[in-house]
Amino acid sequence: MAKKKKSLYDKLTINSFSRQKDADGIKIRHQRFGVENKINNVHPALILWGDVYQRIFRTCVRRLQDGKNKSQLIKDIQQEFKIDWHWADTLQSDAQGTIDQLQASKDNQIEELESDINKGYEKVDYMISDVGSRFENPTIKTRWGIPKILKGIKSKLERLAIKKIKLDKLKIEERLPVCFGTKKLFNAQHNLKANGYNSHAQWLKDWKDARSGNFQCKGDGNKVGGNRGLKIHHIEGDKFQCEFVVPKFMKEEFGDKILFDFTLRGQQTRDLIYAINNKKPITSQIFRRENKDSWYIHITSYAQFVPWQHKIENGCLGIDFNAESLDVIYVKNDGNPFSLKGVETEVSLPSSRHKNIQKIQGKFVMFSFPLNPYWTSGQRKAALRDIAADIVYLAQLFNCGIAAEGLDFGVKKSQMRHSGSKKYNRMLSGLVYDGFRVALMSAADKVGVQVKFVFPQYTSTIGIAKYMAVFGLSSGMAAGIVIARKAMGFTEKVTKKYYTGFLKTDSDLVKPQRITWKHIHFLTRECKITRHSRFNIATYIKALIERFHEKSKRRRKPALNSNPIRELESYSTWVSPKPT
């Protein structure tokens, strides 16, 4: 039986069901959380075990790739390296997780390469047909670009052939390649001065540091402190204590256990105390940050579940994600944007990036957060976290839910080379919608805000045609209204004014009830109607009618390579009568 595919919400949410059950035998819901803080006085035993742990971890990865049995691997490394069972079990699980990640990465690479190659050959077919049409109607202008197109076809075919070889090699390869310490740092030894190193010894120190200084232990709710090797105890207030159970081969030198303290604050303290008191598994990790040369402890466990308090049925914030901005508009539960009717109010956003008080002036409650395409990855990640926190704060303020687009740009990014639009490629490469969704779900689940992801098909077309001119909004805000309405269960139908012009034609094949937003979307693209022209519905309909007459009079020529998807999207498929 095929495994049920997880929804986007299930993949992103931090809520889940515990193994523990209540008095009625129902599984208790809880919420995953993670906290970390700096360790001030680092014991030498932590440094030594961090180095040895990583060496054993690399050994486990190699043996699992060679086909070693998991249970036998745990027994072997216990005897070989003289460590306890809980450390061996954690090492085996950590190594297996790395193998699974490598396999997933390989599958994704194969999928992206196949998509890229298929799209590339489609582009080659289009270029060949373009050259053929230029030869059929030779003019000075058309003949001028033929050598350049032929050169482009040749280079594209050569590149596709190289990618095909890479794809075949990747499919045949059984052993998954992995470089511990990053490939970039490994290659730096071959050109030391260009990478800022004066000697090989200096590089070797960084190489060893990158491959050490990190270890963890799996949580176990049945044990005191929620763990076997790194037990967490609450002392008082915000102070906690970690009990490090020293591995067997180190006990003669360092003793049975080592204690060190750390502090948390606010909600982090309350969450960790709940996990300790309710016997939740507490997975602890101790690692060194190379850029700061400091040691930290990171704790992952489960806190109390927060039910939805701000639901979509009360209203919705519709989010439209674009390359240069993120537009948010508040839509009431009746499907209309909330009208202020000249009232001026103020909203203070909590994030550090938007500390200034923003005034809501005008007809509706709407915010536009700018996105700089030239931000670094770290700046973009921090900005999106702040924006997600602001949006969740607005949802709490208006007691409503949040609706966002359920998009996956992975396939489109793999086909960027063949799109032919530099602006579109730049937009896709800088789009980090996945990171924003993760930050949004994490912030919303913590305070009980309902988030729903909808399929944003033709949302921009619907928003521009129906709401942009009526409410005097930008195209992003209009699309946000459509997204919010979809999340609340409203349907968007093509009203009479969009097909009145078609009814006046003499053709009996036109069926008004069969016209959908898909038809208007593709006709709008073919007519190349600019966004600002769509404010005028009369101009909009006139252009579509002209396109209809042009298509009905012209006989469609067969393409060199027929594409069934293109045929399905063509105008002729929806002007023909329904089958009886």
N, C-alpha and C positions, 0 to 999 in steps of 0.2 A: 504494500500500500504506500502510495506516494506521501511524503512528508508535507504537511500543510505549510504553505509559505507564510512567513510572518508579515504583518502589515507594517507600514512605515511607522505608525505610532508605537507598536510593540517593540520595534527595533530601537527607538529613541527614548522611550520612557524609562524613568528610574524606579518605577513602581513594579512590584512583583509579589508572588505568593511565597510565604515561608513554609518550611516543612512542619513547623509547629502548628497545632490545631487548638481551637478554643473549646469551650465546654460542650458545644453542639457538634463537634467533630468537623468543623469547617476550617480550612486553612486560613491562617492569619495573613493579612496583607501588610507588607512593610516597604520601606523606601531606601534605596541604596544611597550612601553618601561617602565622601572621601575628605579627609582632613590631613594637613601636614604642618610640621613646625620644625624649626632648627634645633639641632642637638648642640649644646654649648661645649660640654666637656666630653670629647670623644675618647673612649677607651681603646687602647692598642688592640684588644681582642676583636673589636668590631672591624678594624682595618685589616687585620690578618684574615678573618673569616670572609670578609668581602672579596679578597683576592682568591682564596681557596674555593669559595662557592662558585665563582665564575669559571674557574678551571674545571671543576667537576661538571658544571652545567654544559660547557662545550663538549666534554666527553660524552655526556648523556645524549646530546643532539646527534653526534656522529654515530653512536651505537644504535639509536632509534632509526636513523636513516639506513643503517646496515641491516635492519630487520630484527633487532633485538626485542625479545618479549618484555612488556612493561613490568610485570611482577618480578621477573628474573632480574631485570635491570636494577630494581630497588634493592634486592638482596645482594647483588654484586657490588654496587657502590657502597653499601653499608660495610661490607667486609674489606673491600679494597682501600677505602679512604677513612675507615674507622669513625663513622658518624652514626647518629641516632636515626631511628626509623622515620620520625617526622621530618627531619631534614632531607632524607632520601626521597620520601614521598613528594615533598615540595619540589625538589630538583627534577624528578621525573615529570611532574605535572607542568612545570615551567618549560621544560624541554619539549614536551608534547605540544604545548601551546605555540611554541616557536615553529614547530613543524607544520602545524595547522595554518599558521599565518603565512608561511612560505608557500604552502599548497594553494591557499586562497589567492596569494599574489600571482602565482603562476597561472591560475585559471583566469584571473582578470587580465593579465598580459595577453593570453591567447585570445580572449574575447575582443580586446581592443585592437589587436593586430588583424584579426579576421574582419572586424568592422571597417578598419582603415583600408585594408586591401580591397574589399568589396566596393567601398565608396570610391576608391581610387580608380578602379576599372570602370565604374559608372561615369566618372569624370572623363576618362579617356574616350569612352564611346561618344559622349557629348561633344568633345573636342573634334573627334573624327567626323561626326555629322556636321559640325560647324564648318570644317574645311570643305566637305562635300557641297554644302549649300553655297559657299563662296565660289567654288568652281562652276556651279550651275549658273550663277548670275555674276559673271566677272566684271568688275569695275576697278577703277584705279584705287578706290578706297578699300575695297574688299581684298584685292590681291596684295595690298601693302602688308597686311598682317599675317599672311599665310606662312612665310618662313619662320616667324617667331612662334606660331602655334605648333608647327611641326617639331621645332626644337623642344618646346615644352612637352609635347607628347613623348618624345624620345627620352628625355630626362625623367619624366614621371614613370614610364615603363621600367627604366633601369632601377629606380628607387623602389618600385613595387616588387621587382624581382629579388632585390636584396632583402626586403621585408618578408617575402615568401620563404626564402631560405632560413631566415631567423625563426619564422613560425614553425617550419618543419623541424628545425633543430630543437626548439622548445618543447614540441610535442613528444619527440623521441626521448629526450633527456629524462632519466628516471631520478637521478640524485638531484635534490634541490640545492642550488648554490646559496651560500650564506657567508658573510664576512663580518666577524665580530670585531667591533672597533671602528666600523664604517670604511667603506671602500675609498672614500676621499682621503682619509688619514693614511690608509695603507699606501696609496699611490704617491703621497707626499714625500716618502723616503727616496723616491727616484729623482726628485728635483727639490732639494732641501732649501736652497736660498730663495727660490720663487715662492715657497710656502712659509717663509719666515723662520727657518731653522738655521743655526750656525754650525751644527754638527749632527752626526747620526745619533749620538748619545742623547741629545736634547729631544730629538724626534722619538727615540725609543722610550723615554720617560713618559711622554704624552700617550704613546701607543699602549704602554702597560697600564696607565691610569684609566684609559678608555675601556680597557678590557677587565677592569676590576672595580672595587668600591661599590658593590651593589649586591644585596641579598634580601630574601624575603622568606616568610613562613606562612603556610595556609592556615586559615582560621578553622577553629573547631569549637562549636557552641557547647559541647559536652564537657569541656575543660575549664578550669578556673582561669579567668583572664581572656577567655575566648580564643586561646591559641596554645600550642604546645611548646614552641620555641621562642616566641616573642610575646610574653603575656603582658596584658595591659591592666593596670590597677588604678583606681581613683583614690587619691590621697585626701584632698579637701579643696573646695572651691574650684578654681581653674587648673589645679595642679594634678598631673598624672605621673605614674611611674611605669616604666617598661622593664620587665624582667627577661634578660637574655639568657637562655639556657645554653651553656657552652657545649659545643660538640665534644665527643669523647676524646679525640686526639689532642685537644687543647686543655683538658681539665687539669692535668698535672701542672701546667704553667699558670693558668688563670683561675682555677677553681670551678665549682659547679655552676655558678650563675653570677651575672653582673647586672647591677641596677643602675639606671640613669633616669633622670626626671625630664619632663617637658611640660609646657603649658599650652592651653587653648583658651578661647574666649567666645562669649556669646552663644550663638546657636550651636557651634561646634562642640562646646562643652556639654550642652544638654543632650545632643545626639549621641555622643560617646557614652555618657552616663546611662542613657536608656539602653544602649547595646550591651553594656556590661551587666546591668541589673536584670535584663531579660534573656541573658545567656545566648546572645547572637554570636555567630562566628565572626572573628575580628582578624582579618588578614593584614599583616604588618610588613612594611618594606623599609629598609634602611639603605640610603644611597648617598653618594657624594656628587654635588654639583661642581663640575669642572670649572665653569666660569667664575664661581665664587670661592672654590676650594673649601666648601663647608659641607657638613653632614646633616642630613634631614631624616626624619621619620615620617612615613606616609601610612595612614590607616584607612582601610576600607571596611565598612560594615553596614548595618541596616538600622534605620531609625523608624520612628512611628509613622504610619501611613497618614497622609493628609488627604481627606476626601475633597471632591470638587465643591468648592464654595461659590465660585464665580463661573456660571455655566453659559453656554451658547444660547440657551433658550431665553435668557434675559437680554440678549443683545450680543454684538460681535464686533471685534476689531479686525477688519480686513487688511491683510498685508500684501503689498505688491512689491516684489524684489526686482530691482533693475540694476544695470551696471553702475550707474552714477548716484542712485538714491534708493532709499527704502521708504515707501509711502504707506502710511497707516491712516485709516479713516474709521470712525465709529458709526455703526449701523444699528438702529434700534431693532427690537424683536418683531416689528411690523414690516421690516425689509427696507425702510427708508433711512437715509442718513439723518443723524440727530441735528435738528435745526436750532440755532441759538437765537435767531430773530433779533439780531443787533445787540445782544447782551455780550458784554466783555468780561471775561474771567481769566484767571491765572492758574497755571499748573507748574509746580516746581518739580522737575525731574531729578531723581536721586543720584544718577550716575555721575562720576567725577568728570566725564567728558561733556556732560550737558548740565552743568550746575546752574547756568543762568536760567532765570524764570522766563518761560515761554508763554506769551499771551495768546489766548485763543480769540481771534477777532474774525468776524465774518459770519458766514452762514452756518458752517458745520465744524464739528470737532475733528480736526485732521492734523497730522504731523508728517513732516518730510525730513528724514535723516540723511544727510549727504554721505556718500561713499567716495573716497578718493582712490582712483585707479592706480595711483603711484605709491600707495602705502606699501610698506614692507609686510611680509607675512605676519610678523609679530604685531605690528601696528593694526593690521586689519583684524586679526583675531581678537585683540583687546577691544577694538572699537565695536565689533559685533557683539561681544559679551555685554558691553555697556548698553548698546541699543536694545538687546534682548531684555535686560533688566528694566529699562525704561518702559518698554511695551508691556511687560508683566505688571509694572506699577500702574500703568494707565488702565489695564484690565481690572485691577483691584479697585481703582478709583471709580470706575463706571459700573462695577459689579457685572462684568460680562466676560464672555469667552474670547478666544483668539482663533482666527482662521488663516492658514497659510497655504502656499502652493506645495503640492506633493510632486516635485520635479526631480529628475535624475539627469544630470548633465554629463555623466561619465561617457556615454556613447558619443554624444555630440562633440565632446572635447577630443576624443580619439579621431574624429573626422574633420578637425579644424583645417588641416592642410588643404582639403578639397572644397572648402566652402566658397573660396574666391573673394571673400570680403574681409579686409584687414580689420575694419572696425568691429565686425561681428566676432572675429577671432580674438581680438584684444578684450572684448567684453567677456567671452567665455573663459579665457585664461585667468582673468582676474576675479571671476565669480566664485565665491566661497560659500554658497548657499548651504552646503552640508554642515559646515561649522556653525552657521547661524542657527540652524534647526536644532542642533545638539544643545547649544547654549539656551535657546528659547524653551525647550522641553525641560531642561534641568531647572531653570528658574521658575517655570510655571508649576511644575509638580511640587515644589517645596512649599508653595503658598496656596495650592488648591485651585489653580486656574485651568479650566478646560481648554485644550488645544486640539484642533481638528485640521487634518490635511486634506485638501480637495484637489481633484484633477483639474488643472487650470486651462482646459481646452477652450480656445477662442475667447478667453476672458478679456483680453485687450480689445478685440473687435467688438464684443458685446458692450463693453464699457464705453468705448468711444461713440458707438452708434446710438446707444440708449440714454446714457447718463452724462456724458461730457458736456453736451450742449445744453441739456435741460437744467443741470445744476451749476454750470459754469466751472467745471473742475478740470484739472490736468488729466492726461490720459492714465497716469499711474493711480491717481485717486479714484478715477472711474472704474479701473480694473479692480481696485480694492473693494469697491461696493459689490461687484459681481462675485468676488471670492467669498465675501461675508454672506451674501444671500445664498450662495450654493451650500455653505456650511450649515445654514439654518433651514435648508430644505426647500427654498424657493426655486422655481424653474424660470428660465429665460426663454420666452417664446418670441418668434418673429411676428411682430404685430402687423396689422393691415397696411400701414404706411410704407412698409418695406417692400411690399409686392404689389401696390396699387398700379405702378407703372407697367408691370408685367401683365396685369389683367386687361389692359387696353390694347394689347397686341392681338393680331389675327390668328396666332397659332393656337390650335386646339390641344397641343401637347403640354402646354404649361399648366401645372397643377399647383395652385397657391399653397395648399396644405403640405406640399412636398418640399417647399423651400425652407432650408434650415440655415443656421449660422455658418455652417461649413461652406455652403454655396456662396454666401455673401463674403466670407473670409477669402476664398480663393479668387473670386471675381475682383475684390478690392485689390488684391496683390497684382492681378493681371492688368488692371486698369491703372496701377501705380498712383492711387489716390493718396495724397499726403494727409497727415493727421490733422493739420489745421483746416483742410478742406472739408473734413467730415463734420464740422460744426453745422454746416448748411446741409440739411437733409435733402433738399430739392436737388442740389448739385450732386450729392451722393447717389441718389436714385437715378438721376439723368445719366450719369456715367455707366451705371450698371445696365440700364436699358440699352444704351448704345452698344455696349459690349455684347448684350444678348442678341441684338440684330446682326451684329458682325459675325457672331458664331453661327447663327442659324442660316445665314446666307452662304458662308464659306464651308466648303467640303474639307473635312480634316484629312491631311495627308498621313499615310502610314509612316511611323518612325523607322529608322534604320534598325534599331534594336527595340522591339516593343517591350514596354514596362507595364505589367498589369496594375501596379499601384498607381502609376501616372494615369492609366486609362480609367481607373476607378474614380480618381479625383477630378477627371475632366468634366466639363460642363454637360457633355452629351449624356452622361449617365443619369442626370436628374431632370432633363427635359423630356425624356422618353416616357411613354405611358406605362403605368403599372401593369405587371403581368396579371392576367385574369385566371 
